[in-house]
Amino acid sequence: MILEEETNLQASYQTLPVKFWLAGNAEEQEMQDNIAEEIAVALVYNGISHAVMMASPANLQEFALGFSLSEGIITSASEMYDIELDSSDKGIEIRIEISSQRMMLLKSHRRNLTGRTGCGLCGSESLEKAIRPIKQVTAKAIQSSSVIQHALSQLRDHQKLQALTGAVHGAAWCNDSGNITLLREDVGRHNALDKLIGALATKNIDKNSGFVLISSRASYEMVQKASSMNIATLVAVSAPTVLAIKLANTANLNLIGFARSGRHVIYNKANQHIGKPIDE
C-alpha cells in the first residue's frame, strides 16, 4: 500500500523551474517549485461517455467507484464489474462496466455534466436534475469536541500532496477516537471526497464508526455525497452554505464547519436542527 500511495503521489505533481521574488531582494531568484497536476478525466459507462471532470491523476479507480456510488449510478460496489484506465495526451478515460439494470437507469437520468474544479453542477440539463433528493442517514450522536480537535491536529501531516504543492483538497476518514485512518487528495474537493468514498467501499470500512473531515468548505454537494453513503458526521475546515445546512437538517446529518485548532462551529446535530432556516 505504501508503494502504491508513493506512486500516486509522484504522478500528481511536477517540479518546474520558476522565478521567486521576496521583499528586500533586488532581483528574482531561480528555484524549483512543485506544481499540482490537473487533467481531464472522462467517465465512460458501458461505452457511453457520462462526465468529464478535472482531477488529480491518482487513485482514479477509487474515484470512479466513489463517484458512481455518491451520484447514485450504482448502489453497491458489486454492481460495478470492471474499471479500465486509458491514458492519452488529452487526459485519462475511465472505462467502467456496470450492471445492465443500473445502465438502463443511468440512461434515463443522464445529466451529461462537464465538471470543473469548483463546481459539480456545470452542464446539468435542468433545475429538477440539479439537486437530487437527499438520503436520510442513520442518526448518530455527534463526536466530542476533543475527538474533532484531535482529528484536525493530524490533517496537515496526512496531506502529503498539499504539503508539496499547496493546491489540493483532502478528505479524511477518522475513527471515533479522532484518528485519521484514510485520506485522499485531489485538486477538486468533490473529487477528493469521491476518492475517499471509493476507498471506504473497497476496504469495507464500517461507516457507522467514524466521520469525514474535509479541508474545504461544506457545499451542498459534499453533504449530499456524505449522506448518500450513510456517513453521519461531516466536518469541514471552512464554512457551509445555507443549502448545505438545509440538506443536513433533512438528512439528519451532523454538520460542523470552520473547524480550526481550538474552535469549530456546529451547524446541525442529529435530531437537533440548529441551523434550520427560519422561513420553514
N, C-alpha and C positions, 0 to 999 in steps of 0.2 A: 504493500500500500504506500509506503514512504516513497519508493521509487516512482510509482505512478503519479503521486502528487508533485514530485520534483519535476517530472517530465511535463506535466500540465502547466506548471509554473513557468518553465522555460519557454513554452510555446506562447505564453500570454503577454510577453513584452519583448521589446528590442532595445538595445543600448546604442544610442545615436550621439554623434558629436553636436554640441550646442555651444552658444556663447553666453556667458554668465556675467551679469553686471551687478555690482554691490556698491552701495553708497560709500563714498570715500575713495573708491578706486578710479583712477583716471581713464582706464581702458577696460574693455570687456575681456574676460578670460575664457580660454578654450577649456572645455570639460566634457565629460561623458554623462549622459542622463538616461535613465531607464524610462521608456515610454510604453504605455499600455497598448496592446493590440486591440483593434476593434474591426471586426469583419462581418460581412453579410452571411447569415446562416439561414438557409431555406429549409423549412419543414415540409416534407412531401409524404402524404399518407396514401398508401396503396397506389402510387403512381400519380397522384393528383396534388399539385402544389397548394398549400393552405396558408402559409405565413412566411414572411421574411423578417427576421429580427437582426438587429445589430448587437453583436455579443462578443465576449472574450472566447477565444478558441480553446477552451479547456472544459473537461467534464461534460462534453456535449451529449453523450448518451444519457447521462443523468438529466441533462437539460431537456432532452426530447421526452423522456419519461415523465419528468415533473411537470412540464408544460401540458402534456397530454392529460395528465391527471387533474391539474388545477384548472384547466379550461373545460373540463367535463367531456373531453373527446373520448376518454376511456374511464371506467370506474374502478379498475384494478389493474395492477401490473400484468396479470395473467391474460388480459385482453390485448396486450402488445406482443406480437410474435417474433419480430426481428427489427434490428436497427443497424443500418449501414451508413458509413460516412464516405462522402465522395468530395475530395478537395480539388479546387481549380484556382486559377489566378483571380477569379471573381469572388471566391468565397468557398463556403462548405455547404454541400447539400446533404441533409439528413434524410435518408430514405427509411420510412417507418412502415411496417406492415402490422395492421390491426385487424381485429375480427371483422367479418363481413357485416355483422349486425351493427357494430359501432360505426363502421364506414358508411352504412346507409343513413344512420342518424346524423353523421357529420355532413354528408351531402345535403341533407335537408335543412341544416342550420349553419351553413358555411358563412364565415364572416369575411374571408379574403382580406385580412388586415395586412398592412405593411408596418411593422413595428419600428419605433425609434427608441433611442436610449431613454428618453424621458417620458414616453407616452406609450401606453399599452392598448390604446383605443384607435389609433390612427387607421383610417380606412374602414371602420365599421360601416356596414351597409345601411343601418337605420338606428334611430334612437332606441327602439324597442330591444335591439340586439346588443346595445352598448353595455348595459348593466344587467347581468343575469340575476335571477332570484338568489338571495343569499341562503346558504345552508345553515341550519342550527348545529351548533357544536354541543358536545356533552359537557354541560356546565361543570366547572371545577373552581375551587377556591383559588384566589389569586396568590401567587408566591409572595413570601415575606420580603420586606424591603432589603434585608441583609442578603437574601438569595439573589435578588435582582442586581444589587450593587456588586456582589461577588462575580456575577457573570460579566458585568460591564468592565470590571477590572482586568479581565482576561482578553477582551475583544481585540485590542490592538496587537497583542503578541500573536494571536492566531491569524491575523490578516497579513499574510506574507507578501501577497501581490500588492496590496495597498501600501505597505511599507516601502516596497521598491519603486512604485510609480506614483502614488498619491492620487490615483484616478479611478479607483474601483470601489464598488459597494461589497459588503459582506452580509451573509445571512447565516446565523449560527443556531445549532440546536443545543440547548442547555438542559441538563437533567434537573431534577427537583432540588438538588443541592447547589445549583448555580454553576456547575462545572460545564464548560463548553466541550462537547464530545465530538462535534462535527461542524465544519464550516465550509461554505463555498463562496467564491468571489466572482464578480463579473462587472463589466462597465455599466450594465443596466441593473437597477435594483430589483426589477421584476425577474430578470434572468437569474440573478443570484438566488432568489427565493425558490424559483423553479428548480434550479440545480440542487438545492438543499432538499426540496420535496422529493425529487428523483432519488437522491441518495438515501433518504429515510425509507423510501419504499423498497429500494434494493437491499438495504441492510435489515429490513424488518424491525426497525426500532419502534418501541411502544410509544406512540404519540400522546398517550394519557399520562406519561410520567416525565413531563418536561415542558419547555416553552421555547418559542423562537425569539431571537434577538436579531434585529436588523440595524445596519449602520446608516440607514436612510430615514426619510420621512415615512409616515404611515399613510399612504394613499388608499383610496377605496379599494384598489385592486389588490394591494397587499393584504388587506383584511379579507377580501373575497377568496384569495388563494389559500390563506391560512384556514379559513372556515371550511373550505372545500375538502380539506384533509383532516377535519376534526381536531385541529390544533386549538386548544382552549385559551392560550395566552399569547399575545403578540406584544413585544417590547421594542420600541423604536427609539433610536438616538435623537431623531428630530421630531417635528410636530406632526400630528394627524390633521386631516381635513375634516370639515363638518360631515361630509358624506361618509368618510371612514368611521367616524363616531356613530353616525346613524346606523350604518350596517353592523357595527359591533354590537349596538343595542339589540338589533333584530336577531343577530346570530347568537346572542348571549356569550359573546367572546370578551375576555379580559383584554383591555387595550391600555397600554402605557406608552407615553411619549415623553420627549425631552429628557430621556434617560441619560444622565451625566453623572460624573463622580460626585457623590454626596447629595443627589437630588433626582427625583423623577416625578412625573405628573400622571395620576390615574384618571383616565377619561371614561372608562367603563369597567364596572365589576359585574361578574355574572349575577343575574337577578337583582342588580342594583344599578339602574340606568342613570348614572351620574351625569353623563353628557347628553341626555335626551333633549332634542330640540324643543323649545318652549311652544312652538306652533303646532305640536302634535297632541 
